[in-house]
Amino acid sequence: MNDYTFSDDSKKWFRIFDGLIVNNEDMFFNALYMAITHHPTYVIASDLEDKRKITILVAMLKYFEDKEEFEKCASIYNIKKQIKQHADNRSK
């Protein structure tokens, strides 16, 4: 198994993502990247727990850093930052 899998094995959807990553991590991360960068507002404002969103984005950052695709890392980092800002605004 690689460094990109998620550590919370008790969650069914994490296991599904782990399976997709193991079978074709390049396709998985690139498809996910396309989805989140084309629809960042959906990602930022969705009702998925912010902690889960951040976990996924951190795995994506690690993957694209290892591939030296730093432009993608910058986009992911900006979305991660916006999720944190959105969470802060909700808590006020």
Buried (B, 14 or more C-beta within 10 A) or exposed (E): EEEBBBEEEEEEEBBEBBEBBEEEBEEBBBEBBEEBBEEBEEBBEEEEEBEBBBBBBBBBBBBBEEEEBEEBBEBBBEBBEBBBEBBEEEEE
